[in-house]
């Protein structure tokens, strides 16, 4: 008591005791010293996003101008929303929008579940050597260029020399012009997407499955659950949050089907189903030099993608899952 009385501490109302919490600046310095290497690793990533993601946003102003190369972006005349009026009254716009959404819908329905199924099958393999061999074979197409894969797909589906039509001839069937048919071309597109990306897409699902508590499987087995019941009641709930996040990301790409795959596979005979926003922007914007028109199209595409991501993320959170934010 005497020692306490010799050193009284006078606190005003609302003041905290000295050293009650560490100084924020000191805490930040401590974190910097501890994680300095990790922060430095972020520098190349930050530079990449600044140069290739944020800096190009200033070019969106071209959507509201009649851009001319001689005048530059800032000296080109303002035209307001004329480029958007021209865009929304064009017949080409509605066709490429329909094709983009349909191809992405096909991928969502048929290609999105395939990595989940493959991951479930790989997770049940017990021979590690065989499992690693299959994984390597499934990952390999992802690291190949679409120009190479597109050439392989076209060669395999050729009506004269393709292996698929050779098999049809063995059964007495007529050859099918897969890459020249508006009906078969989307099927070939989705099939090639699955071939290239399904194996690589299993990585996240397998990582999520490895974090599931093994005791849950033991408890399910004790309760009499067979393998299918264990997958349905243990494995799938364990990766549900991962599926939800990847679904949100997939919905964000609904307006962007990509360029390389479409450009490698498309031809003039199937333009009615294969012309999408990315290839249209390339042909009209870069080749045709209609920069303002295609910038307006790209801005519309980005706004719709943002709305889709926010909407689906809210739906996922409303269902009790963890979204992107």
N, C-alpha and C positions, 0 to 999 in steps of 0.2 A: 504493500500500500504506500509506504514512504517513497519507494523508488518511482512509483507511478505519479505521486504528487509532485516530485521534483521536476518532472518533465511533462507538464500539462500540454495537451494538444487541443487548441481552440479551433473548432470547425464552424464555419458559417452554415446556415441552412442551405441544403442542396449541394454542399461540397463533398467530394469523396475523400476518404483517408489517403494520405500520401502512400504511393507504391501499392495502392489497392489493385491497380491493373497496369500492365506494362505499357510504356509509352509506345504509341503507334509507329512512330518513326524508328524506334529501336527494334520493334518487332519486325518491321519491314526489312531492316538491315540484316537482322538475324536470318530471315527467310532467304534473302539474297545470297548471303554467305553459304547457307546450307544447300540451296538449290540453284546456284549460279550456273552450273553446267546445263541444267534443264532449261533455264531461261535462254541461254545462248543457243540451244538447239531450236528454239522457236523463231530465231531471227530469220533464217532462210524462208520459213513458212510465212512469216509476216510480210517479208519483202515480196514473195510470190503473190499473196493476196492483194497487196497494195498496187503492184504493177499490172496484174492481169485480171483483177476482179473489181477493185474500187476505182482506179484511174480511168478505165474505159467508161465508167458511168457518166463522166462529163460529156462523152460523145452522144449521149441520149438526146441532147438538145437538138441534134439534127432532125429528129422526128417532127419538130415544130418549125423547121426551116426548109427552104428550097436550096439544098446544099449544092454548091458548085466548087469544083477543085480549084479553080483559079482564085476564088474569093476566100476560100478557107471556111472553117466552121463559124467563126464569130462575125465575119463580114458578109456571109450569105443572108439573103432577105428572109425575114420572118413570114411564115404563112399560117400560123395558128394551128388549127386542127384539120387543115386541108388534106394532109397526107392520110389521116385516119378516115376522113370521109371517102377518099379515093380507095382506101383499103377495104372498107366495109361495103362498098358498092361494087366491088369486083367479084366476078363469078369464080375466078381462080382462088380467091381467099377462102371461100366457103368449101371448096373442094379440098384444098390442102389442109384446112382445119379438120374436116371430116376424116381424111386419111390419117392424119397425125393421131387423132383421138382413137380411131378404130384400131390402128396398129398397136398403140399403147394399151388399149383395152384387151386385145388378144394376148399381149405379153403378160398383163396382169392376171388374166384368167388362167392361161395355160403355162406360162413360163415361171411365174412367181412361186407356185407351189413346188416346182420340181426340185430346187435345192433343199427344201425342207424334207421331201421324201428321200432324196439321196443321203442327206445327213442322218436321217433315222436308220437307213439301211447300213451306212458305214459305221454308225455307233454300235450296231449289234454284232459287228465282226469281232472275233476274238483273236484271230491270227494277225499279229501286228505287222509282219512282213507283207502279207497279202493285202492288208488294209492300206499300208503306205504305198504299195505299188498301184493300187486302184486310185488312190488320191492323186498321185503324180500324173497318171494318165488322164484323170478328169480335169486337173488344173492346167494341163499343157495347152489346150486350145485358147485359153484366156490370154496367153502371152504371144499369140500369133496375130499378125496384122489382118485387118478385115479384107485387105486387097488379096492376101494369100488365101484366106478362108473363103472369100467370095469366089475366087477362081476355082477352088476345090468343089464348092457347092454347085457352081454352074457346070463343071465337068461331070460331076456325079449325076446331075439331072438332065444331061444332054439327051435329046430324043434319039440320036444316032449312035453315040458312043458311051453314054452314061451307064453306070452299073445298075441304077434303079430301073431304067427302061429295059436293060438287058434281062433283068429278072422278070419283068412283066412279059417280055417276049417268050420266055420259057413256059409261061402259063397260057400262051396263046392270046395275050391281050395286046391291044394296040398301044404304041408308044404315046406318052403324054408330054405335051410341051409345057412343062412346069413353069419355066421362067417367062413364057409368053402368054400365059393364061391369067386373066384377072381373078379367077377363082383360086388357082393353085399358088400364085405368087405369094399372097399373104401367109399361106401355110408353110411355104419354103422359108419365108422370112422368120416366122416364129420358131420353126425347127432349127434354123441356123443360130438363132439367139440362144436357144436352150443348149445347143451343142457347145457354144463358146463360153457361156457364163454360168451354167448350172453347177458345174464342178467347183469353180472358184467361189461361188456363192455359198457353198457348204461350210466355209471356214468359220464364219460367225456363229452358225447354228451348232457346229461341233464344239466350239469354245463354250457356248452357253450350256450345252449338254454336259460338258466335263465339270461344270460347277454345281450340278445337281447332287444332293446328298445321297450317297449309295445306300444309306439306311432306309431311305424311302422305298427303294426297289426291294430290299429285304423284307420290309414290313408288308409290302404289297404281295410278295410271294408267299409269306406266311398266311396272309388272308385268303390265299387261293387264286390270286390274279395270275393269269397266263401272260405270255409275252405281249400280246396285243393289248390286254387290259393295262399292263404296266406302261406301255407307250402312250395309251390314251389318257390315263389318270396321273402319270408321273412325268414322263418325258415332255409331252406337249404342253402341259401347264408350266413346266420349268423353262421352256423357251418362248412362252407367250409374249413376254415383254420385248424380246428381241424381234419377234415377228411383227409386233406392233410398230416398233421404231422403223424397221425396214419398209413396212407398208406406207408409213408417212413419207419416207424418202422416195418411194416409188411413185406415190401420188404427185409429189413435187416435180417429177419428170414426165407427167402426162402430156405436157405441151412440147416436149423435146424428145423425139424418138431417136435422135442421133443423126450423124451425117455419113460416117464412113461405111456403115453396113448398107444403108439405103443406096448410096452412090455406087457401091461395088456390085449390087445385085440388080438395080433397076435398069430398064431399057424403055424405049419409046412406046413399045406395044402395050406396056402395063402402066403407063404414066397415070392413067385414071385412078389407080389404087396405090401407086408407089410415090407419087409426088407429095412430099411433106414440107413442113415449114422450113426445115434446115436446108434441104436441097433447093427449095424455091428462093430462099434468101441468097444462096450462093449464085444461082443463075440470074436472078433479077438484080441483085445488089452488087456482087463483085464482077460478074461477067457483063451484065447490062448496065452497070454504073448508076443504078437508081438507089443511091445511098439513103436518102431521106425516107423514101417509101419503105424500104426494107428495115430501116431503123424503127419506124413506127410499128411495123409488124413484130420486130423483136421486143419492143417495149410492151406491146399488148401481150405477147407470149409470157414475158416475165411477170406481169401483173397478175395474170390468170394463174400462173404457177404458184405465186405467193398466196393467193386466195385459197387455192386447193390445199397447200401445206398447212395453213392456219386452221382451215375448217376441219381437215382430217385429224390434225393434232388435238383439237378440242374434243372431237368425237372419241378419240382414243382415251383421253383423260377422263371423259365422262363415263367411259366403260370401266374405269378403275385401273387402267394401265398407265405406266409412266411414258409420257410423250417426249418430244425433243426438248421441250422447255416447260 
